[in-house]
C-alpha cells in the first residue's frame, strides 16, 4: 500500500512538471511598444519665421522601473530625446473627418509608470557621444535605459509623414 501511495505521488509530481514545461505561458511584457512614429512640419504664422519639422514616437511604456533616458539614432546622428506623457485626442478637421492626435504634458522620469503612453521627441543640438556599445552603422533606432540597465533598443521601420500644421 505504501508503494502505491509513493507511486501515485511520483506520477502526480511528474505530470505537474510536464504540464508546466509544455503548458501555456504568459508572454513577457515588452518594455516599449511603439504605437505611432511620425514626422510633422509646423509652419509659423509669422512671415519669414523658420519652419520646424519634428519627429515624434508615441510609445506605451511596459517596464516596472521608469526610463532614465531616450536617444534617437537616425540619419542625422545621435540625438537626445524629450519625454512627455501623451494623451490621445480625437478632433474634427475642416472636412469633418475624425482625426486623432496627442496632447502632451511634461513629466519627470520618476513619474512614469507601467502602462503610460509617452511622446518621445528627438531634440536637435547638444553634443552627446555615442556609447561604445552602440554600433556606428545602426540607424532608425530608439535607444533607452532604465535603472541599472545597459542600452536597450527598438528599431523603427516606418515614420509616417503627417500633414503640415499651419499656425495662425
N, C-alpha and C positions, 0 to 999 in steps of 0.2 A: 504494500500500500504506500509506503514511504517513497519507493522508487517511482510509482505512478505520479504522486504529487510533485516530486522533483522534476520528472519529465514534463509535466504539464507547465510548471513554472518556466522551464527552459524553453519550451515551444512558444509560450506567450511572449517571453522576452525577445526571442528571435523574430517573431512576427512583427512586434512593435519596432524593432530595429530596421527591418526590411521596409516596412511601410514609411518610416521616417526617411530612409535613404532614397526611396523612389517616389514618395508622395509629393503632392503639390507644395510649392514653396512660395513665400511672399517674395515679390520682386524687390530687390534692393532699391531704395528711393534715391534717385539721382539728385545730386546737389543743385544742378542748374538745368532747367528745361527752357529752351528758347521758344517763346510764344510768337514773337514777331521781330524781324530785323528790317529796318527801313532807313532810307535817307530822304531828306526833305529840305527844300530851299525856302528861306524866309526873305521876301522882298520888302524892304522898308518903304514906308510911305513918304519918306523924305528924299527929294531928288539928290542924286549923286552919292547917296549913302551906300555902304558896302552890302552886297547880297551875301547872306550867310547860308551855308549848307552844312547840315549836321547829320550824323548817323546815330541812330538810336537802336538799342536792343531791349526788348521787353522780355524779361525772364521771370520764371517762377522759381523762387528760392526753396530748396528742399533740404538744406543742411540744418542740423540741430545747433551748430555753432554759426555765428554770424560771419559774413565775408569781411575780410580785412581790407582788401583792395582788388580792383579790377584794372586790367590793361588790355588794350586792343592792339593787335599786330596785324595791320592791314597793308595796303600797298605803299603807304606813306610813312612807315616807321612804327615805332613803339610808343603808344600814347597812353597816358594815364586816363582813367575814366571817372566821371562823377556818378554817384549812386543816389537815386531818388525813389521813394515809394511811388508806384504808379496806380492810378485808379481808372478803370475803363469807363468811358462815357460814350453815349450814343447821341448823335446830333442829326439834324436835318440840314442838308446843304441847300443851295439855291434852287436846285431842281426837285426838291422834296424827296430826295433819296436818302435813306438811312446810311450814315457813315459812322464809323467808330474811330475813336481816338483815345488818348490818355491824358488825364491831368496828372500832375506830379507835385509832390511836396518834398522838401528837404528832410532828410533823416540821417541820424548818425548811425554808424555801422552796428553799434551795440543794441540798437532798437529794431534790428531786422530779425525776424523770426521765421521759422519753417512755415511755408505756405504764402509768404508775402510776395506780391508782384512788384518787381523793381524795373526802373528805367535806367539803363546803363548807357552813358553817353561819352564817347571819346572826346577829350579836351585837347585842342591843339596847343602847342607851346610847351615849354618845360624841357628839361634835359634829364631824362631818366635812362640810365644804362640798361641794356637788355641783359637779363641774368644769364649766366653761363649755361644753365640747364635748358634754355630755350634755343632751339636750332635756328640759325640765321636764315634758313630757307623757309621757315614757317610763315604762312600768310593767311589772312582772313580767319583769325583765331582769337577768341576771347579767353584771356588768362585770368586766373583769380587765385587768391589764397584765403584760407580760413585759419583760425587759431591753431598754430603749430603745424600746419600742413606745408608741404612743398608746393610748387606751382602746379595747379590743375588747369585743364583747358577744355574748351569745346569749340569745334570747328563750325564756322558759319558758311553754309553752302550758297545761300542766296540772300541778297539785300534788295528789297523791293524799293523802287523809286515812287514816292507818293507825290501827289500834285503840289505845286508851289503854294505857299501861304503868302498872300499879298496883304500887307498891313495898311491901314487907312492913313 
